[in-house]
Amino acid sequence: MPRQLSRPPPPPRAAWMFPLLGIMLAAGPACADAPVSLAAPGATLEEVLAIARRLSPELAARALDTEAAQARVEIAGSLTDPTLRLTSDEIDRTSGPRQNKMFFTVEQEFPLWGKRDLKRAQAGAEVARTQADARMTEAELAEKVKVAFAQYYQADQAIRTTEDLHRVVHDIANVARDRYAQGRGSQPEIYKTEVEIIRLSTELVRLEAKRRGATARLNALLARPIDAPLARPVKLRALPPEAALTPTALMERARAGNPTLAGGDAQISAAAAGKQLADKNWYPDVTLKAGAIDRTGNGPNGYLAEIGLRVPLQWGLHEAQQREAAAQVGAAQARRQALELQIQSELGEFVADLSGSRRTGDLIRTQLLPQSQALLRSGIAGYGLGRAELVDVLRAEHDLADQRIELRSAEFDQQRQLAAIERLMGGDL
């Protein structure tokens, strides 16, 4: 076919611009390999997690709660303070003036039948519960940091993608002006590119606000000022293989590592010790008393000793204590069972959601994006040769940008769901 010469070739700028635009849009965000600041945190999830664990006031408070519970173990196994009594009495006489004598005594109550050991067991179970609460607080903090980091990464990448599109549309607007100046284009094409530039500028403002919000949220979790600078996020965590995400295997790990279940086990132990203690309350405690007698010169000094028993005559009281303790054991066991069922349900839900998000992301990444990039390159080349309409090129660019945003949203969902699964398991996969 003979070469048509009726159309003048595009100006030199357009000749190199369209291949460059195609490369820019097909390659992804232009700043993906920019150097990362070493002066501020935020580049990787591992970095921000380490800072959050080190500076979190919630974890510091939990550590102090555990320390207080450990002190209560010693308190529970200790005897109460003894009672010192000073008594003034009269010497027994049938006549004559009053003559005084003094009693100096010390009393100490001794719980018997292993009651002190049971109280220590109760306090020890409370230590285990506070430790489980601390682990749960750490797991919840880790989940919040993981989600906040993923939001920060998503907002940052959305801005990079939109900035690329903004540059491309701006350059296409220049080509449209050149075509119009040569009589090969129309003025509405210039207006369309300018409207698209304004729309993208508005979108950048919205995305920047979203990134500032994500920055403030992440800084708050790191105990930093909300406007403190953060390094640009480099990458998200890699997802574990699907073989490691079977609900049955995850539930087994959750039974062994979930801190909420560990706290439920500790509550059962404490309630069981309380029930044994209520049973032992039917057995009397002993109070020993020893002292000295000072007859103030009116006779020889002497000594005294006493023994007392706390007699469990209030049958209604002790029976009520036993019923209360038995009910507490049953309630703790029921709560533990309900927690396990809830965790099992949530694990199944999050695993299913993660599988769906992963497949959605894979489809966008491996099929939809390559096809859209090919369509865009074809449209750009056709517009440069006058064989395609500008509106079709802009639509293809817009669709490609939307698909990249959808891919980032799917990646965020994956990170959020993975963080929830790891919180339920009590550790990283």
VOPAGU-2260 file (C-alpha; in pm, 1 decimal, decimal comma):
REM VOPAGU-2260
SITE   aa  ch    i         X         Y         Z
SITE  MET   A    0       0,0       0,0       0,0
SITE  PRO   A    1     149,6     337,1     -90,4
SITE  ARG   A    2     240,5     560,9     196,7
SITE  GLN   A    3     -13,5     839,1     255,0
SITE  LEU   A    4     139,7    1184,1     268,2
SITE  SER   A    5    -178,6    1386,2     315,9
SITE  ARG   A    6    -124,4    1405,2     692,4
SITE  PRO   A    7     181,7    1593,3     811,7
SITE  PRO   A    8     390,9    1401,0    1062,5
SITE  PRO   A    9     356,1    1500,7    1427,7
SITE  PRO   A   10     602,8    1758,5    1557,6
SITE  PRO   A   11     928,0    1632,0    1709,7
SITE  ARG   A   12     797,8    1662,5    2064,0
SITE  ALA   A   13     501,6    1436,6    1993,2
SITE  ALA   A   14     726,1    1184,0    1818,4
SITE  TRP   A   15     910,0    1092,8    2133,9
SITE  MET   A   16     636,2    1181,2    2381,6
SITE  PHE   A   17     382,9     907,1    2307,1
SITE  PRO   A   18     623,4     612,2    2344,7
SITE  LEU   A   19     742,3     770,1    2667,6
SITE  LEU   A   20     385,2     810,3    2797,0
SITE  GLY   A   21     314,1     448,4    2716,6
SITE  ILE   A   22     620,6     336,9    2911,3
SITE  MET   A   23     530,4     556,2    3209,0
SITE  LEU   A   24     174,3     430,7    3236,4
SITE  ALA   A   25     264,6      67,2    3179,3
SITE  ALA   A   26     554,8      62,3    3424,5
SITE  GLY   A   27     363,6     182,6    3731,6
SITE  PRO   A   28     451,0     456,4    3983,9
SITE  ALA   A   29     755,3     649,5    3876,7
SITE  CYS   A   30     890,0     688,6    4229,3
SITE  ALA   A   31     883,8     321,5    4322,0
SITE  ASP   A   32    1261,9     302,7    4348,7
SITE  ALA   A   33    1319,8     639,0    4511,8
SITE  PRO   A   34    1565,6     637,5    4800,9
SITE  VAL   A   35    1413,0     593,5    5145,2
SITE  SER   A   36    1487,9     836,0    5424,3
SITE  LEU   A   37    1686,1     687,4    5706,7
SITE  ALA   A   38    1604,4     971,8    5945,9
SITE  ALA   A   39    1241,2     875,6    6011,2
SITE  PRO   A   40    1063,9     544,1    6068,4
SITE  GLY   A   41     792,6     408,5    5845,0
SITE  ALA   A   42     983,4     235,8    5566,1
SITE  THR   A   43     901,5    -118,4    5677,1
SITE  LEU   A   44     644,8    -283,5    5897,8
SITE  GLU   A   45     909,6    -453,2    6110,6
SITE  GLU   A   46    1058,4    -115,8    6198,0
SITE  VAL   A   47     733,8      43,7    6312,7
SITE  LEU   A   48     627,4    -269,2    6503,5
SITE  ALA   A   49     950,2    -263,4    6703,5
SITE  ILE   A   50     896,7     103,8    6792,4
SITE  ALA   A   51     532,7      47,2    6889,2
SITE  ARG   A   52     618,8    -241,5    7120,4
SITE  ARG   A   53     898,4     -44,0    7283,9
SITE  LEU   A   54     708,2     281,6    7341,4
SITE  SER   A   55     346,4     174,1    7387,3
SITE  PRO   A   56     199,0     306,6    7714,8
SITE  GLU   A   57     -62,9      29,9    7702,9
SITE  LEU   A   58     206,0    -239,6    7713,6
SITE  ALA   A   59     383,1     -53,4    7994,2
SITE  ALA   A   60      59,4     -47,0    8193,4
SITE  ARG   A   61       6,0    -420,3    8134,6
SITE  ALA   A   62     358,4    -493,7    8254,6
SITE  LEU   A   63     286,4    -303,4    8576,3
SITE  ASP   A   64     -41,4    -493,3    8618,4
SITE  THR   A   65     153,2    -818,6    8595,2
SITE  GLU   A   66     406,7    -694,4    8848,9
SITE  ALA   A   67     125,7    -604,9    9087,9
SITE  ALA   A   68     -33,2    -949,0    9041,0
SITE  GLN   A   69     299,6   -1117,9    9117,3
SITE  ALA   A   70     321,8    -920,1    9440,0
SITE  ARG   A   71     -27,9   -1039,5    9533,6
SITE  VAL   A   72      95,5   -1399,9    9525,1
SITE  GLU   A   73     322,1   -1326,2    9820,2
SITE  ILE   A   74      43,5   -1133,0    9988,7
SITE  ALA   A   75    -198,8   -1423,0    9950,9
SITE  GLY   A   76      40,9   -1671,4   10111,0
SITE  SER   A   77     131,3   -1449,9   10406,1
SITE  LEU   A   78     -16,2   -1450,7   10752,8
SITE  THR   A   79    -213,8   -1150,5   10867,8
SITE  ASP   A   80     -46,2    -909,6   11105,2
SITE  PRO   A   81     -52,0   -1025,4   11469,8
SITE  THR   A   82    -255,2    -839,1   11728,2
SITE  LEU   A   83     -76,9    -688,6   12029,1
SITE  ARG   A   84    -296,4    -633,2   12335,3
SITE  LEU   A   85    -220,4    -443,6   12656,2
SITE  THR   A   86    -475,6    -513,5   12931,1
SITE  SER   A   87    -500,9    -353,8   13273,1
SITE  ASP   A   88    -683,9    -562,7   13532,4
SITE  GLU   A   89    -720,5    -591,0   13907,7
SITE  ILE   A   90    -567,3    -853,7   14128,1
SITE  ASP   A   91    -836,1   -1068,1   14281,5
SITE  ARG   A   92    -876,8    -969,1   14648,8
SITE  THR   A   93   -1152,3    -986,3   14901,1
SITE  SER   A   94   -1058,9    -659,3   15073,8
SITE  GLY   A   95    -809,0    -378,3   15074,8
SITE  PRO   A   96    -719,3    -117,5   14814,7
SITE  ARG   A   97    -720,9    -182,5   14443,1
SITE  GLN   A   98    -403,4    -339,3   14312,5
SITE  ASN   A   99    -326,2    -347,4   13937,9
SITE  LYS   A  100    -181,8    -613,4   13712,6
SITE  MET   A  101     -92,7    -586,3   13342,4
SITE  PHE   A  102    -129,8    -836,4   13057,4
SITE  PHE   A  103      94,7    -809,8   12751,9
SITE  THR   A  104     -29,5   -1053,4   12485,2
SITE  VAL   A  105      18,4   -1129,5   12116,7
SITE  GLU   A  106    -246,0   -1304,7   11901,0
SITE  GLN   A  107    -193,1   -1467,6   11561,5
SITE  GLU   A  108    -444,8   -1646,2   11345,4
SITE  PHE   A  109    -319,7   -1948,9   11147,2
SITE  PRO   A  110    -527,0   -2073,6   10849,4
SITE  LEU   A  111    -497,3   -2451,9   10833,8
SITE  TRP   A  112    -588,4   -2732,5   10591,8
SITE  GLY   A  113    -391,8   -2585,6   10300,9
SITE  LYS   A  114    -594,3   -2264,6   10277,3
SITE  ARG   A  115    -284,7   -2048,9   10230,2
SITE  ASP   A  116    -167,3   -2268,1    9943,2
SITE  LEU   A  117    -507,3   -2234,5    9777,3
SITE  LYS   A  118    -495,6   -1858,0    9811,4
SITE  ARG   A  119    -150,2   -1859,6    9653,5
SITE  ALA   A  120    -288,5   -2074,3    9371,5
SITE  GLN   A  121    -567,3   -1821,4    9315,7
SITE  ALA   A  122    -317,9   -1536,4    9305,9
SITE  GLY   A  123     -91,4   -1734,7    9072,5
SITE  ALA   A  124    -382,6   -1785,0    8833,8
SITE  GLU   A  125    -439,0   -1410,5    8845,5
SITE  VAL   A  126     -75,6   -1360,3    8740,2
SITE  ALA   A  127    -134,3   -1591,2    8443,2
SITE  ARG   A  128    -447,5   -1394,6    8354,2
SITE  THR   A  129    -267,9   -1057,7    8363,5
SITE  GLN   A  130      11,6   -1203,4    8150,8
SITE  ALA   A  131    -248,7   -1323,4    7901,2
SITE  ASP   A  132    -405,1    -975,8    7903,9
SITE  ALA   A  133     -62,6    -826,1    7829,5
SITE  ARG   A  134     -15,7   -1064,7    7537,0
SITE  MET   A  135    -364,1    -980,5    7411,5
SITE  THR   A  136    -286,8    -608,8    7431,8
SITE  GLU   A  137      34,9    -666,3    7237,3
SITE  ALA   A  138    -148,9    -871,2    6973,0
SITE  GLU   A  139    -414,3    -600,5    6936,1
SITE  LEU   A  140    -145,8    -331,6    6912,9
SITE  ALA   A  141      37,0    -532,2    6646,1
SITE  GLU   A  142    -286,8    -566,2    6448,1
SITE  LYS   A  143    -351,9    -191,9    6466,9
SITE  VAL   A  144       3,1    -112,4    6354,6
SITE  LYS   A  145     -16,1    -360,8    6066,9
SITE  VAL   A  146    -345,5    -214,3    5945,3
SITE  ALA   A  147    -225,7     145,1    5987,6
SITE  PHE   A  148      95,5      70,0    5797,5
SITE  ALA   A  149    -104,1     -93,0    5516,6
SITE  GLN   A  150    -329,4     215,7    5499,4
SITE  TYR   A  151     -24,1     440,0    5488,9
SITE  TYR   A  152     128,5     229,7    5209,6
SITE  GLN   A  153    -199,1     223,3    5014,9
SITE  ALA   A  154    -241,0     601,6    5034,0
SITE  ASP   A  155     120,9     660,8    4934,0
SITE  GLN   A  156      99,3     427,4    4634,5
SITE  ALA   A  157    -233,9     577,8    4525,9
SITE  ILE   A  158     -70,9     920,3    4521,0
SITE  ARG   A  159     220,5     790,0    4313,4
SITE  THR   A  160     -15,1     633,0    4062,8
SITE  THR   A  161    -229,9     945,8    4035,0
SITE  GLU   A  162      76,9    1167,8    3998,4
SITE  ASP   A  163     192,4     951,0    3707,9
SITE  LEU   A  164    -147,2     983,1    3544,8
SITE  HIS   A  165    -147,6    1358,8    3608,7
SITE  ARG   A  166     188,4    1396,3    3431,0
SITE  VAL   A  167      75,9    1183,1    3139,3
SITE  VAL   A  168    -250,3    1374,5    3088,6
SITE  HIS   A  169     -63,1    1704,3    3116,5
SITE  ASP   A  170     173,0    1595,2    2839,8
SITE  ILE   A  171    -116,8    1471,1    2626,5
SITE  ALA   A  172    -272,1    1816,0    2668,2
SITE  ASN   A  173      44,1    1967,3    2520,9
SITE  VAL   A  174      19,8    1729,5    2224,6
SITE  ALA   A  175    -347,7    1822,9    2179,9
SITE  ARG   A  176    -249,2    2191,6    2164,0
SITE  ASP   A  177      20,4    2114,5    1907,4
SITE  ARG   A  178    -228,9    1918,0    1696,2
SITE  TYR   A  179    -477,8    2203,6    1716,6
SITE  ALA   A  180    -210,2    2454,6    1617,1
SITE  GLN   A  181    -135,0    2242,4    1308,4
SITE  GLY   A  182    -500,9    2213,8    1219,7
SITE  ARG   A  183    -505,2    1840,8    1295,6
SITE  GLY   A  184    -710,1    1858,2    1615,0
SITE  SER   A  185   -1007,0    2039,9    1764,5
SITE  GLN   A  186   -1038,3    2287,2    2047,7
SITE  PRO   A  187   -1274,2    2059,4    2251,4
SITE  GLU   A  188    -987,5    1810,2    2277,6
SITE  ILE   A  189    -782,8    2072,6    2459,7
SITE  TYR   A  190   -1075,2    2142,3    2696,1
SITE  LYS   A  191   -1117,5    1772,4    2768,2
SITE  THR   A  192    -752,4    1731,9    2866,3
SITE  GLU   A  193    -769,1    2042,0    3087,8
SITE  VAL   A  194   -1082,0    1911,8    3261,7
SITE  GLU   A  195    -906,2    1579,4    3320,2
SITE  ILE   A  196    -602,5    1760,4    3463,9
SITE  ILE   A  197    -825,7    1950,4    3708,0
SITE  ARG   A  198   -1005,9    1629,9    3806,5
SITE  LEU   A  199    -676,1    1458,7    3878,5
SITE  SER   A  200    -553,5    1759,8    4078,4
SITE  THR   A  201    -866,3    1733,7    4292,0
SITE  GLU   A  202    -807,0    1361,5    4338,0
SITE  LEU   A  203    -450,0    1429,2    4449,1
SITE  VAL   A  204    -578,2    1669,8    4715,6
SITE  ARG   A  205    -815,6    1403,0    4844,8
SITE  LEU   A  206    -545,6    1134,4    4846,4
SITE  GLU   A  207    -298,6    1361,9    5021,2
SITE  ALA   A  208    -552,3    1422,2    5297,9
SITE  LYS   A  209    -598,5    1047,3    5323,2
SITE  ARG   A  210    -222,7     996,3    5354,2
SITE  ARG   A  211    -199,7    1262,3    5625,7
SITE  GLY   A  212    -472,7    1081,1    5816,7
SITE  ALA   A  213    -288,5     750,3    5782,7
SITE  THR   A  214      33,5     920,4    5894,8
SITE  ALA   A  215    -137,2    1061,7    6203,7
SITE  ARG   A  216    -286,3     722,3    6289,3
SITE  LEU   A  217      47,4     544,5    6254,9
SITE  ASN   A  218     234,1     811,4    6452,4
SITE  ALA   A  219     -18,5     785,3    6735,3
SITE  LEU   A  220      42,4     410,0    6757,4
SITE  LEU   A  221     418,2     480,9    6769,4
SITE  ALA   A  222     372,0     733,4    7054,8
SITE  ARG   A  223     501,7    1012,0    6828,8
SITE  PRO   A  224     352,0    1353,6    6745,8
SITE  ILE   A  225      81,7    1304,2    6485,9
SITE  ASP   A  226     254,7    1538,4    6240,7
SITE  ALA   A  227     599,2    1379,1    6281,4
SITE  PRO   A  228     757,6    1284,9    5947,9
SITE  LEU   A  229     753,0     925,6    5829,2
SITE  ALA   A  230     973,2     761,3    5569,8
SITE  ARG   A  231     807,3     649,3    5248,8
SITE  PRO   A  232     683,7     290,5    5285,2
SITE  VAL   A  233     888,2      50,2    5077,1
SITE  LYS   A  234     677,9    -263,3    5060,2
SITE  LEU   A  235     405,6    -469,3    5223,4
SITE  ARG   A  236     463,3    -802,0    5390,5
SITE  ALA   A  237     454,5   -1106,3    5169,4
SITE  LEU   A  238     148,5   -1324,5    5218,5
SITE  PRO   A  239     201,8   -1674,9    5357,9
SITE  PRO   A  240     131,0   -1967,6    5123,5
SITE  GLU   A  241    -229,0   -2079,0    5104,2
SITE  ALA   A  242    -131,5   -2419,3    5244,0
SITE  ALA   A  243     -50,5   -2247,6    5575,0
SITE  LEU   A  244    -395,3   -2084,6    5592,4
SITE  THR   A  245    -623,0   -2384,6    5642,2
SITE  PRO   A  246    -878,2   -2313,2    5918,5
SITE  THR   A  247    -807,8   -2643,4    6097,4
SITE  ALA   A  248    -434,0   -2581,1    6125,5
SITE  LEU   A  249    -487,6   -2220,0    6229,1
SITE  MET   A  250    -733,8   -2323,6    6498,4
SITE  GLU   A  251    -483,0   -2566,6    6643,9
SITE  ARG   A  252    -228,9   -2287,3    6666,4
SITE  ALA   A  253    -490,4   -2055,4    6817,2
SITE  ARG   A  254    -570,1   -2306,4    7093,0
SITE  ALA   A  255    -203,5   -2307,2    7188,1
SITE  GLY   A  256    -120,7   -1940,3    7134,3
SITE  ASN   A  257    -432,2   -1725,1    7161,4
SITE  PRO   A  258    -390,5   -1506,2    7473,0
SITE  THR   A  259    -764,7   -1473,2    7527,4
SITE  LEU   A  260    -796,7   -1850,7    7555,9
SITE  ALA   A  261    -496,6   -1853,7    7789,4
SITE  GLY   A  262    -671,7   -1593,5    8002,5
SITE  GLY   A  263    -983,3   -1812,0    8007,1
SITE  ASP   A  264    -775,8   -2108,5    8125,3
SITE  ALA   A  265    -632,4   -1891,0    8402,7
SITE  GLN   A  266    -981,9   -1786,2    8511,9
SITE  ILE   A  267   -1087,3   -2151,8    8527,7
SITE  SER   A  268    -784,1   -2229,6    8745,9
SITE  ALA   A  269    -859,9   -1938,2    8976,6
SITE  ALA   A  270   -1225,4   -2039,6    9007,4
SITE  ALA   A  271   -1129,0   -2402,1    9078,0
SITE  ALA   A  272    -894,0   -2288,9    9356,5
SITE  GLY   A  273   -1172,0   -2068,4    9491,6
SITE  LYS   A  274   -1409,3   -2365,3    9500,6
SITE  GLN   A  275   -1157,5   -2575,1    9693,8
SITE  LEU   A  276   -1109,4   -2283,1    9933,0
SITE  ALA   A  277   -1484,7   -2256,7    9988,0
SITE  ASP   A  278   -1492,1   -2627,8   10070,6
SITE  LYS   A  279   -1204,0   -2582,0   10317,8
SITE  ASN   A  280   -1386,9   -2300,1   10494,7
SITE  TRP   A  281   -1588,1   -2566,8   10677,9
SITE  TYR   A  282   -1269,2   -2652,0   10866,2
SITE  PRO   A  283   -1182,9   -2417,6   11154,3
SITE  ASP   A  284    -881,6   -2189,1   11166,4
SITE  VAL   A  285    -670,6   -2161,7   11481,4
SITE  THR   A  286    -577,2   -1849,6   11674,7
SITE  LEU   A  287    -284,1   -1874,5   11915,9
SITE  LYS   A  288    -233,0   -1625,5   12199,0
SITE  ALA   A  289      66,6   -1585,5   12427,8
SITE  GLY   A  290     147,2   -1321,3   12684,3
SITE  ALA   A  291     310,3   -1209,2   13005,7
SITE  ILE   A  292     150,4   -1098,5   13334,3
SITE  ASP   A  293     300,1    -813,9   13535,5
SITE  ARG   A  294     150,0    -796,0   13885,0
SITE  THR   A  295     331,0    -467,1   13957,7
SITE  GLY   A  296     507,7    -595,0   14269,4
SITE  ASN   A  297     200,2    -752,3   14423,8
SITE  GLY   A  298     296,7   -1105,5   14351,1
SITE  PRO   A  299     506,7   -1312,2   14118,4
SITE  ASN   A  300     487,3   -1235,2   13746,4
SITE  GLY   A  301     348,0   -1501,9   13519,5
SITE  TYR   A  302     261,6   -1610,9   13170,4
SITE  LEU   A  303     -50,2   -1708,6   12980,3
SITE  ALA   A  304    -133,7   -1901,3   12663,9
SITE  GLU   A  305    -458,4   -1944,7   12476,9
SITE  ILE   A  306    -585,0   -2128,0   12172,2
SITE  GLY   A  307    -898,9   -2033,2   11984,1
SITE  LEU   A  308   -1090,3   -2190,8   11696,8
SITE  ARG   A  309   -1300,8   -2017,8   11435,7
SITE  VAL   A  310   -1603,9   -2247,2   11449,1
SITE  PRO   A  311   -1800,9   -2268,2   11116,6
SITE  LEU   A  312   -2148,9   -2246,6   11265,6
SITE  GLN   A  313   -2293,8   -2016,6   10996,5
SITE  TRP   A  314   -2405,0   -2300,0   10772,9
SITE  GLY   A  315   -2603,1   -2079,8   10538,7
SITE  LEU   A  316   -2299,1   -1859,5   10481,1
SITE  HIS   A  317   -2065,9   -2147,5   10394,3
SITE  GLU   A  318   -2320,4   -2323,3   10175,1
SITE  ALA   A  319   -2375,3   -1999,7    9982,4
SITE  GLN   A  320   -1998,6   -1960,7    9940,3
SITE  GLN   A  321   -1977,7   -2311,6    9798,1
SITE  ARG   A  322   -2263,0   -2247,4    9555,3
SITE  GLU   A  323   -2101,6   -1921,2    9445,8
SITE  ALA   A  324   -1764,9   -2088,1    9387,4
SITE  ALA   A  325   -1919,6   -2376,4    9191,1
SITE  ALA   A  326   -2113,3   -2131,4    8974,4
SITE  GLN   A  327   -1796,7   -1932,2    8907,7
SITE  VAL   A  328   -1618,4   -2247,7    8788,9
SITE  GLY   A  329   -1904,8   -2332,3    8554,0
SITE  ALA   A  330   -1922,0   -1974,3    8424,7
SITE  ALA   A  331   -1547,2   -1965,0    8357,5
SITE  GLN   A  332   -1565,1   -2293,5    8167,1
SITE  ALA   A  333   -1863,6   -2175,4    7962,7
SITE  ARG   A  334   -1692,1   -1846,2    7876,3
SITE  ARG   A  335   -1379,9   -2035,6    7770,6
SITE  GLN   A  336   -1587,7   -2258,3    7541,5
SITE  ALA   A  337   -1771,8   -1957,5    7395,1
SITE  LEU   A  338   -1440,2   -1783,2    7326,6
SITE  GLU   A  339   -1306,7   -2085,6    7141,2
SITE  LEU   A  340   -1619,5   -2105,2    6924,6
SITE  GLN   A  341   -1599,8   -1733,3    6850,2
SITE  ILE   A  342   -1232,7   -1757,7    6751,0
SITE  GLN   A  343   -1308,0   -2057,6    6530,0
SITE  SER   A  344   -1585,9   -1863,1    6356,0
SITE  GLU   A  345   -1373,8   -1550,8    6305,9
SITE  LEU   A  346   -1079,8   -1752,2    6175,3
SITE  GLY   A  347   -1298,6   -1920,1    5915,2
SITE  GLU   A  348   -1440,5   -1584,9    5808,3
SITE  PHE   A  349   -1104,1   -1409,9    5779,3
SITE  VAL   A  350    -943,1   -1702,5    5595,7
SITE  ALA   A  351   -1225,5   -1702,4    5339,6
SITE  ASP   A  352   -1201,0   -1324,6    5297,6
SITE  LEU   A  353    -823,0   -1342,8    5256,9
SITE  SER   A  354    -854,7   -1612,0    4992,7
SITE  GLY   A  355   -1103,1   -1397,9    4799,1
SITE  SER   A  356    -890,0   -1083,5    4825,8
SITE  ARG   A  357    -581,5   -1274,2    4714,0
SITE  ARG   A  358    -756,4   -1412,2    4405,9
SITE  THR   A  359    -898,3   -1070,2    4321,2
SITE  GLY   A  360    -552,1    -915,4    4342,3
SITE  ASP   A  361    -399,7   -1191,6    4131,6
SITE  LEU   A  362    -662,6   -1147,5    3859,2
SITE  ILE   A  363    -608,1    -772,5    3846,4
SITE  ARG   A  364    -230,2    -807,9    3847,1
SITE  THR   A  365    -191,3   -1091,5    3597,0
SITE  GLN   A  366    -482,5   -1039,3    3358,9
SITE  LEU   A  367    -667,3    -710,6    3387,2
SITE  LEU   A  368    -366,9    -477,1    3417,1
SITE  PRO   A  369    -168,1    -624,2    3123,5
SITE  GLN   A  370    -472,8    -601,9    2896,1
SITE  SER   A  371    -548,7    -244,8    3003,3
SITE  GLN   A  372    -184,2    -143,8    2953,5
SITE  ALA   A  373    -186,4    -292,1    2603,6
SITE  LEU   A  374    -510,9    -109,2    2524,9
SITE  LEU   A  375    -363,9     216,8    2650,9
SITE  ARG   A  376     -43,7     181,6    2450,1
SITE  SER   A  377    -248,0     110,3    2140,2
SITE  GLY   A  378    -469,9     413,1    2204,5
SITE  ILE   A  379    -174,5     644,0    2260,2
SITE  ALA   A  380      -8,3     530,9    1939,6
SITE  GLY   A  381    -335,2     565,8    1746,9
SITE  TYR   A  382    -397,4     916,4    1878,6
SITE  GLY   A  383     -48,2    1022,1    1775,5
SITE  LEU   A  384    -123,9     903,8    1422,7
SITE  GLY   A  385    -473,9    1049,7    1417,5
SITE  ARG   A  386    -638,9     708,3    1419,5
SITE  ALA   A  387    -790,7     721,5    1770,4
SITE  GLU   A  388   -1009,9     967,5    1955,8
SITE  LEU   A  389    -872,3    1153,5    2254,8
SITE  VAL   A  390   -1172,9    1060,7    2465,9
SITE  ASP   A  391   -1093,5     692,4    2419,0
SITE  VAL   A  392    -732,4     747,6    2522,6
SITE  LEU   A  393    -835,5     939,3    2835,7
SITE  ARG   A  394   -1089,0     671,2    2922,1
SITE  ALA   A  395    -823,6     402,3    2887,4
SITE  GLU   A  396    -588,6     602,1    3111,0
SITE  HIS   A  397    -859,8     653,6    3367,7
SITE  ASP   A  398    -952,4     284,5    3366,7
SITE  LEU   A  399    -589,6     182,7    3414,1
SITE  ALA   A  400    -553,7     416,0    3709,8
SITE  ASP   A  401    -874,8     280,4    3864,8
SITE  GLN   A  402    -748,1     -74,7    3826,0
SITE  ARG   A  403    -425,2      12,9    4001,3
SITE  ILE   A  404    -624,2     164,7    4285,8
SITE  GLU   A  405    -837,6    -150,6    4300,4
SITE  LEU   A  406    -520,7    -355,9    4319,5
SITE  ARG   A  407    -396,8    -144,2    4612,4
SITE  SER   A  408    -733,9    -185,9    4783,5
SITE  ALA   A  409    -716,0    -563,2    4740,1
SITE  GLU   A  410    -362,4    -563,2    4881,5
SITE  PHE   A  411    -480,9    -357,4    5180,3
SITE  ASP   A  412    -766,1    -601,9    5242,1
SITE  GLN   A  413    -517,0    -888,4    5235,3
SITE  GLN   A  414    -295,4    -719,6    5494,4
SITE  ARG   A  415    -591,5    -633,2    5716,7
SITE  GLN   A  416    -728,9    -985,7    5706,1
SITE  LEU   A  417    -384,8   -1137,2    5766,9
SITE  ALA   A  418    -337,1    -909,0    6068,1
SITE  ALA   A  419    -671,1   -1021,5    6211,8
SITE  ILE   A  420    -578,2   -1387,3    6165,3
SITE  GLU   A  421    -245,4   -1333,0    6342,3
SITE  ARG   A  422    -418,6   -1155,6    6631,1
SITE  LEU   A  423    -647,9   -1455,9    6677,2
SITE  MET   A  424    -346,3   -1689,0    6667,6
SITE  GLY   A  425    -143,4   -1476,4    6908,5
SITE  GLY   A  426     160,3   -1455,6    6676,0
SITE  ASP   A  427     287,3   -1403,8    6323,4
SITE  LEU   A  428     247,1   -1663,0    6052,6
